Amino acid sequence: MKTIGMLAGMTALVALPMLLAGCAGADTETPDTVQEEGATAETHALAPVTDENPLAQLTETEIEGILFMREEEKLARDVYLQLADMWSTNTFANISQSEQTHMDEVLLLIDKYGLTDPVEGNENGVFEDAKLQQLYDDLVAQGSVSEIEALKVGAAIEEIDIFDLEEYLAQTDNADIQQVYGDLLTGSMKHLSSFTSVLEKRGVTYEPQYLDSAAYETILSSEFARGGK
């Protein structure tokens, strides 16, 4: 999987999709919380299948990406729920709600294209992909060390999401997939900005772990990460 290969030490310049619009709401921070307006946002409906818009045939790569992103968004949600139980900051609880929305958006693709949902019936912290299971266990362990380490875990998860979404977007011309991944990508940029902002309020400057430093700085300075349209 791309994520796991990246964990071994990748650097990649993310090409930001600045054409994306109509995505999740802005993040605004107080010293100890991050209020996610997008947390309660509804998913964006996919275009219906009609004679003029027949159901497209997905490639194996597109199917793999959809199923993987469904579990990866679950990983983000489940880790944040665990960290919310450990630490007093509301950041994790708020962003976990956004991750549930992201999961729901990927489920729209699964339902429309008749795929088998890889997370159906699985409890929090349980994954079909063994490498994601190990990643979840490792991230929760790291986040249990301190609140600062937990916030770093949050930022790292968003870096991983951004990298994987960019990779999968580059491999598809399917409008439904582009819509969903575009929403998720913009949300991840907002979340990365939120986590790093809270760390700064704790006196910690976050150093990107998985993204190229130039890509990281571009994300943080973008209108999407700052909550603009």
Residue frames relative to the residue before (quaternion, step in Angstrom):
aa qw qx qy qz dx dy dz
M 1.0000 0.0000 0.0000 0.0000 0.00 0.00 0.00
K 0.6024 -0.5927 0.3928 0.3626 3.55 -1.06 0.69
T 0.6383 0.5508 -0.3375 0.4187 3.56 0.92 -0.88
I 0.7006 0.4745 -0.2846 0.4505 3.55 0.79 -0.97
G 0.6225 0.5224 -0.3444 0.4700 3.58 1.02 -0.69
M 0.6366 0.5317 -0.3188 0.4587 3.55 1.02 -0.76
L 0.6306 0.5558 -0.3398 0.4219 3.58 1.02 -0.75
A 0.6130 0.5559 -0.3477 0.4408 3.57 1.21 -0.41
G 0.7014 -0.4714 0.2652 0.4641 3.58 1.23 -0.07
M 0.2763 0.7619 -0.5428 0.2203 3.56 0.45 1.17
T 0.1086 -0.7283 0.6643 0.1287 3.49 -1.37 0.33
A 0.0754 0.8018 -0.5857 0.0911 3.56 -0.83 0.99
L 0.3555 -0.7096 0.5661 0.2227 3.56 -1.01 0.82
V 0.2837 -0.7816 0.5348 0.1505 3.55 -0.53 1.19
A 0.2777 -0.7326 0.5980 0.1688 3.56 -0.87 0.97
L 0.2835 -0.8062 0.4958 0.1542 3.58 -0.20 1.26
P 0.3483 -0.7481 0.5268 0.2037 3.59 -0.86 0.94
M 0.0607 -0.8601 0.5057 0.0284 3.58 0.43 1.16
L 0.5466 0.6074 -0.4011 0.4141 3.57 1.30 -0.05
L 0.5520 0.6369 -0.3994 0.3607 3.60 1.18 -0.34
A 0.0218 0.8001 -0.5979 0.0436 3.55 -0.97 0.85
G 0.7656 0.3869 -0.2669 0.4393 3.53 -1.33 0.18
C 0.4374 0.7122 -0.4462 0.3200 3.57 1.12 0.64
A 0.8261 -0.2715 0.1611 0.4668 3.55 -1.33 -0.28
G 0.6117 -0.5931 0.4003 0.3373 3.54 -1.25 0.56
A 0.6722 -0.5287 0.3540 0.3786 3.53 -1.33 0.29
D 0.3539 -0.6789 0.5958 0.2427 3.51 -1.33 0.46
T 0.0195 -0.7742 0.6322 0.0249 3.56 -0.93 0.84
E 0.2348 -0.8162 0.5186 0.0993 3.56 -0.85 0.97
T 0.1824 -0.6763 0.6931 0.1703 3.49 -1.33 0.53
P 0.7298 -0.4342 0.2482 0.4662 3.65 -1.13 0.21
D 0.8276 0.2349 -0.1077 0.4983 3.62 0.93 -0.72
T 0.7638 0.2997 -0.1928 0.5381 3.60 1.19 -0.01
V 0.2133 -0.7148 0.6411 0.1804 3.50 -1.37 0.28
Q 0.2042 -0.7862 0.5734 0.1067 3.58 -0.58 1.11
E 0.1793 -0.8091 0.5553 0.0698 3.55 -0.55 1.18
E 0.2716 -0.7613 0.5653 0.1646 3.58 -0.37 1.18
G 0.6560 0.5330 -0.3049 0.4389 3.57 1.11 -0.72
A 0.4874 0.6997 -0.4253 0.3032 3.57 1.24 -0.31
T 0.7669 0.3169 -0.1786 0.5287 3.56 1.04 -0.71
A 0.3909 0.7341 -0.4752 0.2873 3.59 1.25 0.18
E 0.4477 -0.6703 0.5166 0.2890 3.55 -1.12 0.65
T 0.5537 -0.5812 0.4686 0.3687 3.53 -1.23 0.44
H 0.4579 -0.6671 0.5165 0.2803 3.56 -1.21 0.54
A 0.4297 -0.7240 0.4753 0.2555 3.57 -0.57 1.13
L 0.4135 -0.6857 0.5412 0.2569 3.54 -1.15 0.70
A 0.6264 -0.5385 0.4031 0.3939 3.55 -1.21 0.49
P 0.4521 -0.6999 0.4725 0.2871 3.62 -0.84 0.87
V 0.5048 -0.6211 0.5045 0.3239 3.54 -1.25 0.47
T 0.0667 0.7805 -0.6149 0.0905 3.57 -0.80 1.08
D 0.6941 -0.4290 0.3473 0.4621 3.55 -1.32 0.02
E 0.6986 0.4510 -0.2622 0.4897 3.55 1.06 -0.77
N 0.7681 0.2219 -0.1217 0.5882 3.58 1.23 -0.46
P 0.0427 -0.8397 0.5413 0.0035 3.60 0.44 1.20
L 0.6173 -0.5455 0.4172 0.3838 3.54 -1.28 0.40
A 0.3845 -0.7408 0.5080 0.2129 3.57 -0.73 1.09
Q 0.4421 -0.6491 0.5458 0.2921 3.55 -1.26 0.43
L 0.2978 -0.7753 0.5317 0.1660 3.58 -0.61 1.11
T 0.4242 -0.6558 0.5574 0.2816 3.55 -1.18 0.60
E 0.6528 -0.4997 0.3855 0.4190 3.56 -1.27 0.29
T 0.6294 0.5321 -0.3326 0.4583 3.58 1.04 -0.74
E 0.6530 0.5050 -0.3164 0.4675 3.59 0.98 -0.80
I 0.6416 0.5115 -0.3214 0.4727 3.59 0.97 -0.81
E 0.6418 0.5248 -0.3184 0.4596 3.57 0.91 -0.93
G 0.6702 0.5139 -0.3005 0.4433 3.56 0.91 -0.92
I 0.6519 0.5188 -0.3196 0.4514 3.58 0.91 -0.89
L 0.6960 0.4697 -0.2847 0.4625 3.58 0.81 -0.97
F 0.6534 0.5140 -0.3158 0.4572 3.56 1.01 -0.80
M 0.6807 0.4853 -0.3020 0.4582 3.60 0.89 -0.88
R 0.5700 0.5689 -0.3880 0.4482 3.60 1.12 -0.53
E 0.7051 0.4348 -0.2632 0.4946 3.59 0.92 -0.89
E 0.6401 0.5272 -0.3439 0.4405 3.60 0.99 -0.71
E 0.6443 0.4876 -0.3275 0.4898 3.61 1.02 -0.69
K 0.6035 0.5306 -0.3518 0.4802 3.60 1.11 -0.60
L 0.6125 0.5458 -0.3496 0.4525 3.58 0.99 -0.79
A 0.6554 0.5049 -0.3149 0.4651 3.59 0.88 -0.92
R 0.6700 0.5010 -0.3052 0.4549 3.58 0.84 -0.94
D 0.7027 0.4863 -0.2769 0.4394 3.56 0.81 -1.01
V 0.6313 0.5114 -0.3372 0.4756 3.60 1.00 -0.76
Y 0.6807 0.4910 -0.3066 0.4489 3.59 0.85 -0.90
L 0.6192 0.5293 -0.3471 0.4647 3.60 1.05 -0.67
Q 0.6439 0.5093 -0.3175 0.4746 3.59 1.00 -0.79
L 0.6939 0.4696 -0.2818 0.4675 3.58 0.88 -0.91
A 0.5880 0.5670 -0.3667 0.4454 3.58 1.14 -0.56
D 0.6578 0.5046 -0.3047 0.4688 3.58 1.10 -0.66
M 0.6877 0.5098 -0.2714 0.4399 3.58 1.19 -0.57
W 0.8219 0.2333 -0.0585 0.5163 3.56 0.97 -0.92
S 0.5937 -0.6379 0.3836 0.3058 3.55 -1.15 0.67
T 0.5558 0.6184 -0.4071 0.3782 3.62 1.11 -0.48
N 0.4131 -0.7131 0.5166 0.2322 3.55 -1.08 0.77
T 0.4002 0.7535 -0.4563 0.2527 3.58 1.27 -0.21
F 0.7002 0.4857 -0.2836 0.4397 3.57 0.82 -0.98
A 0.6574 0.5049 -0.3209 0.4582 3.58 0.92 -0.84
N 0.6671 0.5082 -0.3062 0.4505 3.58 0.94 -0.87
I 0.7172 0.4369 -0.2691 0.4715 3.58 0.80 -0.96
S 0.5646 0.5833 -0.4012 0.4244 3.61 1.10 -0.48
Q 0.6145 0.5404 -0.3467 0.4584 3.59 1.10 -0.62
S 0.6321 0.5137 -0.3248 0.4806 3.57 1.06 -0.74
E 0.6435 0.5205 -0.3247 0.4577 3.58 1.02 -0.78
Q 0.5944 0.5373 -0.3659 0.4735 3.59 1.11 -0.57
T 0.6303 0.5168 -0.3293 0.4766 3.58 1.02 -0.78
H 0.6313 0.5222 -0.3306 0.4685 3.58 1.02 -0.78
M 0.6268 0.5269 -0.3305 0.4693 3.59 0.98 -0.80
D 0.6603 0.5185 -0.3014 0.4521 3.55 0.95 -0.92
E 0.6347 0.5259 -0.3354 0.4563 3.59 1.03 -0.73
V 0.6568 0.4858 -0.3213 0.4789 3.60 0.93 -0.81
L 0.6077 0.5599 -0.3498 0.4414 3.58 1.08 -0.68
L 0.5675 0.5810 -0.3862 0.4373 3.60 1.12 -0.55
L 0.6533 0.4990 -0.3066 0.4798 3.58 1.02 -0.81
I 0.6450 0.5302 -0.3188 0.4487 3.57 0.94 -0.91
D 0.6885 0.4776 -0.2833 0.4665 3.57 0.90 -0.92
K 0.6723 0.5132 -0.3154 0.4302 3.59 0.85 -0.92
Y 0.7799 0.3421 -0.1749 0.4940 3.58 0.93 -0.87
G 0.5142 -0.7053 0.3886 0.2953 3.58 1.25 0.36
L 0.3604 0.7338 -0.4953 0.2939 3.57 1.05 0.75
T 0.4951 -0.6362 0.4989 0.3181 3.57 -1.27 0.33
D 0.4088 -0.7318 0.4965 0.2255 3.56 -0.68 1.13
P 0.3346 -0.7848 0.4838 0.1952 3.64 -0.54 1.10
V 0.7118 0.4425 -0.2734 0.4719 3.62 1.18 -0.29
E 0.4178 0.7270 -0.4674 0.2801 3.60 1.23 -0.11
G 0.8326 0.1876 -0.1679 0.4933 3.54 -0.81 1.06
N 0.5958 0.5790 -0.3704 0.4153 3.59 1.20 -0.19
E 0.4231 -0.7061 0.5125 0.2443 3.55 -0.92 0.93
N 0.6919 -0.4300 0.3591 0.4554 3.56 -1.32 0.12
G 0.8167 0.2521 -0.1958 0.4807 3.56 -0.95 0.90
V 0.6458 0.4768 -0.3209 0.5026 3.59 1.28 0.15
F 0.0179 -0.8199 0.5690 -0.0615 3.58 -0.78 1.11
E 0.4953 -0.6441 0.4990 0.3013 3.55 -1.16 0.68
D 0.6798 0.4578 -0.2780 0.5011 3.56 1.02 -0.82
A 0.4158 -0.7479 0.4597 0.2374 3.59 -0.52 1.19
K 0.6565 0.5083 -0.3218 0.4551 3.59 1.02 -0.71
L 0.6296 0.4962 -0.3348 0.4952 3.59 1.08 -0.63
Q 0.6015 0.5507 -0.3576 0.4551 3.58 1.08 -0.67
Q 0.6719 0.4842 -0.2946 0.4768 3.58 0.93 -0.89
L 0.6336 0.5289 -0.3280 0.4595 3.57 1.01 -0.80
Y 0.6277 0.5307 -0.3294 0.4646 3.58 0.97 -0.84
D 0.6705 0.5028 -0.3024 0.4541 3.58 0.82 -0.98
D 0.6721 0.5038 -0.2960 0.4547 3.59 0.93 -0.91
L 0.6818 0.4946 -0.2969 0.4499 3.58 0.92 -0.89
V 0.6386 0.5049 -0.3337 0.4753 3.59 0.99 -0.75
A 0.6358 0.5214 -0.3318 0.4624 3.59 1.00 -0.78
Q 0.6583 0.4946 -0.3113 0.4743 3.58 0.93 -0.84
G 0.6936 0.4973 -0.2769 0.4417 3.56 0.92 -0.90
S 0.6190 0.5585 -0.3405 0.4347 3.57 1.22 -0.39
V 0.5231 0.6652 -0.4029 0.3487 3.60 1.25 -0.30
S 0.7660 -0.1876 0.1709 0.5906 3.58 0.90 -0.96
E 0.6467 -0.5047 0.3861 0.4220 3.56 -1.25 0.27
I 0.6267 0.5373 -0.3402 0.4504 3.59 1.00 -0.78
E 0.6649 0.4838 -0.3053 0.4802 3.59 0.91 -0.87
A 0.6197 0.5427 -0.3410 0.4530 3.58 1.06 -0.70
L 0.6608 0.4932 -0.3050 0.4765 3.59 0.96 -0.83
K 0.6157 0.5244 -0.3409 0.4792 3.59 1.09 -0.67
V 0.6068 0.5419 -0.3480 0.4659 3.58 1.05 -0.73
G 0.6449 0.5290 -0.3194 0.4497 3.57 0.93 -0.88
A 0.6662 0.4918 -0.3000 0.4736 3.57 0.91 -0.91
A 0.6471 0.5277 -0.3196 0.4479 3.59 0.98 -0.84
I 0.6273 0.5340 -0.3354 0.4570 3.59 0.99 -0.82
E 0.6750 0.4864 -0.3043 0.4638 3.58 0.92 -0.86
E 0.5922 0.5448 -0.3633 0.4696 3.61 1.08 -0.62
I 0.6608 0.5103 -0.3024 0.4599 3.57 0.89 -0.97
D 0.6455 0.5206 -0.3203 0.4579 3.59 0.92 -0.88
I 0.6517 0.5216 -0.3181 0.4494 3.57 0.89 -0.94
F 0.6632 0.5117 -0.3089 0.4505 3.57 0.87 -0.95
D 0.7025 0.4720 -0.2804 0.4529 3.58 0.79 -1.00
L 0.6485 0.5175 -0.3244 0.4542 3.60 0.96 -0.81
E 0.6345 0.5168 -0.3309 0.4700 3.59 0.98 -0.78
E 0.6486 0.5209 -0.3176 0.4550 3.57 0.96 -0.84
Y 0.7057 0.4532 -0.2723 0.4716 3.58 0.84 -0.93
L 0.6111 0.5420 -0.3555 0.4543 3.61 1.05 -0.65
A 0.6554 0.5249 -0.3095 0.4462 3.57 1.02 -0.75
Q 0.7151 0.4591 -0.2372 0.4707 3.58 1.24 -0.40
T 0.7367 0.3682 -0.2294 0.5187 3.59 1.23 0.21
D 0.1643 -0.7451 0.6318 0.1371 3.52 -1.30 0.50
N 0.3964 0.7177 -0.4681 0.3297 3.57 1.31 0.36
A 0.4492 -0.7336 0.4446 0.2498 3.58 -0.63 1.16
D 0.6233 0.5404 -0.3431 0.4492 3.60 1.03 -0.74
I 0.6765 0.4839 -0.2899 0.4734 3.56 0.88 -0.95
Q 0.6406 0.5261 -0.3243 0.4558 3.57 0.97 -0.83
Q 0.6380 0.5314 -0.3269 0.4513 3.59 1.01 -0.79
V 0.7007 0.4702 -0.2704 0.4635 3.56 0.82 -1.03
Y 0.6935 0.4655 -0.2858 0.4697 3.57 0.79 -0.97
G 0.6035 0.5555 -0.3576 0.4465 3.59 1.09 -0.61
D 0.6400 0.5109 -0.3134 0.4808 3.56 1.00 -0.83
L 0.6758 0.4988 -0.2926 0.4570 3.57 0.89 -0.96
L 0.6538 0.5287 -0.3168 0.4389 3.56 0.96 -0.86
T 0.6593 0.4941 -0.3103 0.4743 3.56 0.92 -0.86
G 0.6380 0.5212 -0.3271 0.4629 3.58 1.01 -0.78
S 0.6598 0.5086 -0.3154 0.4544 3.60 0.93 -0.83
M 0.6248 0.5235 -0.3448 0.4655 3.58 1.03 -0.68
K 0.6371 0.5152 -0.3187 0.4766 3.58 1.01 -0.80
H 0.6785 0.4997 -0.2950 0.4505 3.57 0.89 -0.93
L 0.6198 0.5310 -0.3396 0.4676 3.58 1.01 -0.78
S 0.6503 0.5059 -0.3084 0.4754 3.56 0.96 -0.85
S 0.6492 0.5297 -0.3153 0.4455 3.58 0.99 -0.83
F 0.6762 0.4894 -0.3016 0.4608 3.58 0.84 -0.94
T 0.6826 0.4759 -0.3032 0.4643 3.59 0.87 -0.87
S 0.6158 0.5445 -0.3456 0.4526 3.59 1.10 -0.62
V 0.6561 0.4917 -0.3124 0.4798 3.58 0.97 -0.85
L 0.6198 0.5319 -0.3415 0.4650 3.60 1.03 -0.73
E 0.6374 0.5251 -0.3277 0.4589 3.58 0.97 -0.81
K 0.6461 0.5082 -0.3196 0.4714 3.58 1.04 -0.74
R 0.6654 0.4507 -0.2958 0.5164 3.59 1.27 -0.34
G 0.5724 -0.6242 0.3626 0.3889 3.58 1.31 0.14
V 0.5956 0.5578 -0.3550 0.4561 3.58 1.25 0.37
T 0.2360 -0.7456 0.6082 0.1362 3.57 -0.92 0.96
Y 0.3249 -0.7740 0.5157 0.1717 3.56 -0.53 1.18
E 0.1924 -0.7537 0.6197 0.1048 3.55 -0.99 0.89
P 0.4638 -0.6944 0.4606 0.3010 3.62 -0.67 1.00
Q 0.3070 -0.7820 0.5250 0.1367 3.53 -0.98 0.94
Y 0.8135 0.2478 -0.0889 0.5185 3.58 1.07 -0.69
L 0.6961 0.4320 -0.2724 0.5047 3.61 1.14 -0.47
D 0.5765 -0.5398 0.4846 0.3760 3.51 -1.24 0.51
S 0.5716 -0.6355 0.3929 0.3391 3.60 -0.92 0.88
A 0.6364 0.5231 -0.3363 0.4564 3.59 1.03 -0.73
A 0.6455 0.5074 -0.3161 0.4754 3.59 1.00 -0.83
Y 0.6308 0.5459 -0.3210 0.4484 3.55 1.00 -0.88
E 0.6865 0.4721 -0.2872 0.4726 3.60 0.84 -0.94
T 0.6234 0.5377 -0.3390 0.4554 3.58 1.04 -0.71
I 0.6367 0.5284 -0.3218 0.4602 3.56 1.00 -0.83
L 0.7031 0.4800 -0.2826 0.4420 3.58 0.78 -1.00
S 0.7096 0.4405 -0.2652 0.4817 3.59 1.11 -0.57
S 0.5197 0.6643 -0.4085 0.3488 3.59 1.27 -0.14
E 0.6105 -0.5545 0.4244 0.3737 3.55 -1.25 0.50
F 0.6259 0.5503 -0.3495 0.4281 3.61 1.02 -0.72
A 0.6802 0.4838 -0.2965 0.4640 3.58 0.88 -0.91
R 0.7037 0.4472 -0.2692 0.4821 3.58 1.07 -0.67
G 0.6145 -0.5856 0.3397 0.4051 3.58 1.29 0.02
G 0.4999 0.6587 -0.4312 0.3608 3.58 1.24 0.14
K 0.5074 -0.6290 0.4894 0.3278 3.55 -1.32 0.06
